[in-house]
Amino acid sequence: MDCDIEPSSLRCRVCGAAVSAAHVRRNCGTPPVPAGLGDMVKAGLSAIGITEERVSAAIGRPCGCSERAEKLNELGRKIGIG
């Protein structure tokens, strides 16, 4: 099965693999990984340059982003998102 490439992000909708152009065909052998609510928020923030490393550097201590993302994932599962 070929990857189903999302033109705006150049990522496969099924396996999440990144490609260099929307017309690239790639054999999609990876099962889909369901993204949780926290994973979606983290990906969105990373896309605009807000990363765990940058936040930690800005506040001068570990930010707890991973723990917060996991809590959002749990909440999302409870309400049916991811």
Backbone torsions as a table, in degrees:
resi	resn	phi	psi	omega
1	MET	NA	135.4	178.2
2	ASP	-80.7	151.6	174.7
3	CYS	-62.7	148.8	176.1
4	ASP	-101.9	95.3	-171.6
5	ILE	-81.1	127.7	173.5
6	GLU	-83.2	113.3	-175.1
7	PRO	-57.5	-36.0	-176.0
8	SER	-72.3	-30.2	-177.8
9	SER	-109.7	-11.2	-175.6
10	LEU	55.2	40.2	176.3
11	ARG	-126.2	149.6	176.2
12	CYS	-71.6	132.8	178.5
13	ARG	-70.2	-19.6	-176.4
14	VAL	-93.0	-56.7	-173.9
15	CYS	-102.7	-12.3	178.5
16	GLY	83.6	3.2	-178.5
17	ALA	-67.1	140.2	177.7
18	ALA	-89.2	144.1	176.4
19	VAL	-128.0	168.1	-176.4
20	SER	-88.8	-18.4	179.3
21	ALA	-152.5	152.3	-175.5
22	ALA	-64.3	-24.9	-176.9
23	HIS	-87.0	-2.7	-178.4
24	VAL	-68.7	132.3	174.9
25	ARG	-99.2	134.7	-178.5
26	ARG	-138.6	138.8	178.3
27	ASN	-74.2	116.9	-177.3
28	CYS	-89.6	98.4	-179.6
29	GLY	-107.4	-2.9	-177.1
30	THR	-91.4	129.6	177.1
31	PRO	-66.2	149.8	-179.2
32	PRO	-64.2	140.7	177.3
33	VAL	-104.8	115.7	-179.0
34	PRO	-68.0	127.3	179.6
35	ALA	-85.4	132.7	176.7
36	GLY	-86.8	170.9	-179.5
37	LEU	-57.5	-45.4	178.6
38	GLY	-63.2	-38.1	177.9
39	ASP	-65.5	-38.2	178.9
40	MET	-65.9	-43.3	178.8
41	VAL	-63.7	-45.3	-179.8
42	LYS	-60.6	-43.6	179.2
43	ALA	-64.9	-41.0	178.7
44	GLY	-63.8	-44.0	178.9
45	LEU	-67.0	-39.7	178.4
46	SER	-63.2	-35.5	-179.6
47	ALA	-62.4	-26.9	179.0
48	ILE	-104.6	13.1	172.4
49	GLY	94.2	5.5	179.1
50	ILE	-96.1	98.7	-177.2
51	THR	-110.7	163.3	178.7
52	GLU	-58.3	-39.7	-179.5
53	GLU	-64.7	-43.3	-179.5
54	ARG	-66.8	-41.1	179.8
55	VAL	-65.0	-44.6	178.7
56	SER	-60.1	-42.1	179.0
57	ALA	-65.2	-38.1	-177.5
58	ALA	-69.3	-36.7	-177.6
59	ILE	-96.6	-7.2	174.4
60	GLY	77.4	16.9	177.8
61	ARG	-159.1	166.3	176.7
62	PRO	-58.8	136.3	-172.8
63	CYS	-87.4	-19.8	-178.6
64	GLY	78.4	18.6	-177.3
65	CYS	-60.6	-41.4	-178.6
66	SER	-63.5	-42.2	178.9
67	GLU	-65.6	-39.7	178.9
68	ARG	-65.7	-40.7	178.4
69	ALA	-63.0	-41.4	179.0
70	GLU	-64.9	-39.5	177.2
71	LYS	-64.2	-39.3	176.1
72	LEU	-66.2	-36.8	176.2
73	ASN	-60.6	-44.7	178.7
74	GLU	-62.3	-44.4	177.3
75	LEU	-60.9	-44.4	179.3
76	GLY	-59.9	-40.0	177.9
77	ARG	-64.5	-37.1	-180.0
78	LYS	-66.4	-34.4	-177.3
79	ILE	-101.2	4.8	174.1
80	GLY	90.2	23.8	175.9
81	ILE	-112.8	107.7	178.3
82	GLY	81.6	NA	NA
